[in-house]
């Protein structure tokens, strides 16, 4: 009888150990799927979805990071930098704002802040932002400057790298184009070819202190 009890107890102990081993394996299985230790002790995680192209561009292109001031010049233009006064135009030389900070706001959208020259004048350090002129009539819209509000859809722009340090600038389905006699306008391309791109030139850190 004593022998029988010892055999039964041993069998129960073995069974219990087997259950613990099985449960331990089950606990490790999800961890193995989510991350597998490498020989060096690091953990490789499961692949994640790729970020949107513009978000990736903002992360890798310092000129689209919101941390650099730039001038913007039309590639096939007259060489004059863009200026935001009453309206965005090429080198109107009207004392408008010529330094811009494309600032990512999520997804593939940016607000484009505009500043005056750094001359210790407080007003030049308080940004205005590009905005589609709501008083214009389709199909040709202009861009003006207003108080910044990134939640306003007409202040959200797309900036697309086109290679060789050039960019296309758009709003919704329109692109910023130059038309002789009309200047810079936002226009649907339709079947037409994009004929206007821009070059951004780094002008230093975006470190302005706005007016309180």
C-alpha positions as CSV (number, residue, x, y, z in Angstrom):
1,X,0.0,0.0,0.0
2,X,2.9,2.4,0.9
3,X,4.5,1.6,-2.5
4,X,1.2,2.4,-4.3
5,X,0.8,5.7,-2.5
6,X,4.4,6.7,-3.5
7,X,3.8,5.8,-7.1
8,X,0.6,7.8,-7.2
9,X,2.2,10.8,-5.6
10,X,5.1,10.7,-8.0
11,X,2.7,10.5,-10.9
12,X,0.8,13.5,-9.7
13,X,4.0,15.5,-9.2
14,X,5.1,14.7,-12.8
15,X,1.8,15.7,-14.2
16,X,1.8,19.0,-12.2
17,X,5.3,19.7,-13.5
18,X,4.2,19.0,-17.1
19,X,1.3,21.4,-16.7
20,X,3.6,24.1,-15.4
21,X,5.9,23.5,-18.4
22,X,3.0,23.7,-20.8
23,X,1.6,26.9,-19.2
24,X,5.1,28.5,-19.4
25,X,5.2,27.7,-23.1
26,X,1.8,29.3,-23.6
27,X,2.9,32.4,-21.8
28,X,6.0,32.7,-24.0
29,X,4.1,32.2,-27.3
30,X,2.6,35.7,-27.6
31,X,5.9,37.2,-26.6
32,X,7.7,35.3,-29.3
33,X,5.2,36.6,-31.9
34,X,5.6,40.2,-30.7
35,X,9.3,40.1,-30.2
36,X,12.0,37.5,-30.6
37,X,15.3,37.8,-28.7
38,X,18.3,37.9,-31.0
39,X,21.7,36.4,-30.1
40,X,22.9,39.8,-28.9
41,X,20.0,40.1,-26.5
42,X,18.0,42.8,-28.4
43,X,14.4,42.3,-29.2
44,X,13.1,42.5,-32.8
45,X,9.5,43.6,-32.9
46,X,6.8,42.8,-35.4
47,X,6.7,45.1,-38.4
48,X,4.5,48.2,-38.1
49,X,2.6,50.0,-40.9
50,X,4.7,52.5,-42.9
51,X,4.3,56.2,-42.0
52,X,2.7,58.4,-44.7
53,X,5.2,59.7,-47.1
54,X,4.9,63.4,-46.0
55,X,5.2,62.4,-42.3
56,X,8.4,60.5,-43.2
57,X,9.6,63.5,-45.1
58,X,9.0,65.8,-42.2
59,X,11.0,63.5,-39.9
60,X,14.0,63.3,-42.2
61,X,14.0,66.7,-44.0
62,X,15.1,69.5,-41.6
63,X,13.5,72.1,-43.8
64,X,10.1,70.5,-43.2
65,X,10.6,69.9,-39.5
66,X,9.1,73.2,-38.2
67,X,12.6,74.0,-36.7
68,X,14.2,75.9,-39.6
69,X,13.3,79.3,-41.2
70,X,13.6,79.2,-45.0
71,X,13.2,81.5,-47.9
72,X,11.1,80.2,-50.8
73,X,12.0,80.9,-54.4
74,X,10.2,79.8,-57.6
75,X,12.5,77.5,-59.6
76,X,11.7,79.0,-62.9
77,X,11.1,82.5,-61.6
78,X,12.8,85.8,-61.5
79,X,15.1,84.8,-58.6
80,X,13.1,86.9,-56.1
81,X,12.0,85.2,-52.9
82,X,8.3,84.9,-52.1
83,X,6.9,87.6,-49.9
84,X,3.8,87.6,-47.8
85,X,2.2,91.0,-47.4
86,X,-1.4,91.5,-48.4
87,X,-1.0,88.6,-50.8
88,X,1.7,86.0,-51.4
89,X,3.8,87.1,-54.4
90,X,7.3,87.1,-55.7
91,X,9.6,89.8,-54.4
92,X,7.2,92.7,-54.2
93,X,9.7,94.5,-52.0
94,X,6.9,95.9,-50.0
95,X,8.4,95.1,-46.6
96,X,6.4,92.0,-46.2
97,X,7.4,88.7,-44.6
98,X,10.0,86.7,-46.4
99,X,11.0,84.0,-43.9
100,X,8.8,81.0,-43.6
101,X,8.6,78.0,-41.3
102,X,6.8,75.0,-42.8
103,X,5.4,73.2,-39.7
104,X,4.0,69.7,-39.8
105,X,0.6,69.3,-38.0
106,X,0.0,65.6,-38.7
107,X,-0.7,63.4,-41.6
108,X,0.6,65.1,-44.7
109,X,-0.4,68.6,-43.8
110,X,1.6,71.7,-42.8
111,X,0.9,75.2,-41.6
112,X,3.4,77.7,-43.1
113,X,4.3,80.4,-40.6
114,X,5.6,83.7,-41.9
115,X,8.0,86.0,-40.2
116,X,9.7,89.4,-40.9
117,X,13.4,89.9,-40.8
118,X,15.3,89.5,-37.5
119,X,15.7,93.1,-36.5
120,X,14.5,93.0,-32.9
121,X,11.1,94.5,-33.9
122,X,8.6,92.5,-31.9
123,X,6.0,92.4,-34.7
124,X,8.4,90.6,-37.0
125,X,8.7,87.8,-34.4
126,X,5.0,87.2,-34.1
127,X,4.0,84.8,-36.9
128,X,1.2,85.1,-39.4
129,X,0.2,82.0,-41.5
130,X,-0.6,81.3,-45.1
131,X,-4.3,81.0,-45.8
132,X,-6.3,80.5,-48.9
133,X,-8.1,83.7,-49.6
134,X,-11.7,82.9,-49.0
135,X,-12.9,86.0,-50.9
136,X,-11.5,84.8,-54.2
137,X,-13.5,83.1,-56.8
138,X,-12.7,79.7,-58.2
139,X,-10.9,78.4,-60.2
140,X,-8.0,80.7,-59.3
141,X,-7.3,81.4,-55.6
142,X,-4.6,83.5,-54.0
143,X,-2.9,83.2,-50.6
144,X,-2.9,85.8,-47.9
145,X,-1.6,86.1,-44.4
146,X,-3.7,85.8,-41.2
147,X,-3.4,84.9,-37.5
148,X,-2.3,81.3,-37.3
149,X,-5.0,78.7,-36.6
150,X,-3.8,75.2,-37.5
151,X,-7.4,73.9,-37.0
152,X,-8.6,76.0,-39.9
153,X,-8.7,73.8,-43.0
154,X,-7.8,76.7,-45.3
155,X,-4.5,77.1,-43.5
156,X,-3.4,73.5,-44.1
157,X,-1.1,73.0,-47.1
158,X,0.7,70.0,-48.6
159,X,4.4,70.2,-49.4
160,X,5.7,67.5,-51.8
161,X,9.4,66.9,-52.4
162,X,10.0,66.8,-56.2
163,X,13.7,66.0,-56.2
164,X,16.9,68.1,-56.4
165,X,15.8,70.1,-53.4
166,X,12.6,71.3,-55.0
167,X,9.0,71.2,-53.7
168,X,5.5,71.5,-54.9
169,X,3.0,73.3,-52.7
170,X,-0.7,72.6,-52.7
171,X,-4.0,73.0,-50.9
172,X,-6.5,70.2,-51.2
173,X,-6.5,69.3,-54.9
174,X,-5.0,72.6,-56.0
175,X,-1.3,73.5,-56.6
176,X,0.5,76.8,-56.2
177,X,1.2,77.8,-59.8
178,X,2.5,80.9,-61.5
179,X,0.4,82.4,-64.3
180,X,1.7,85.4,-66.3
181,X,-0.4,88.4,-65.4
182,X,-1.9,86.6,-62.4
183,X,1.1,85.9,-60.3
184,X,1.0,83.0,-57.8
185,X,-2.4,81.3,-57.6
186,X,-3.8,78.0,-56.4
187,X,-5.2,76.1,-59.3
188,X,-6.5,72.7,-60.2
189,X,-4.1,71.0,-62.7
190,X,-6.7,68.9,-64.5
191,X,-4.8,67.4,-67.4
192,X,-2.1,70.1,-67.3
193,X,1.4,69.5,-66.2
194,X,2.7,70.9,-62.9
195,X,4.8,73.8,-64.1
196,X,5.7,75.5,-60.8
197,X,8.0,74.2,-58.1
198,X,9.9,76.0,-55.4
199,X,13.3,75.8,-53.8
200,X,13.7,76.3,-50.0
201,X,16.8,77.9,-48.7
202,X,17.8,77.4,-45.0
203,X,18.1,80.7,-43.1
204,X,18.7,79.4,-39.6
205,X,16.8,78.1,-36.6
206,X,13.1,78.9,-36.0
207,X,13.7,80.3,-32.5
208,X,11.5,83.4,-32.5
209,X,9.9,84.5,-29.2
210,X,6.3,85.6,-30.1
211,X,4.7,88.6,-28.5
212,X,3.0,87.6,-25.2
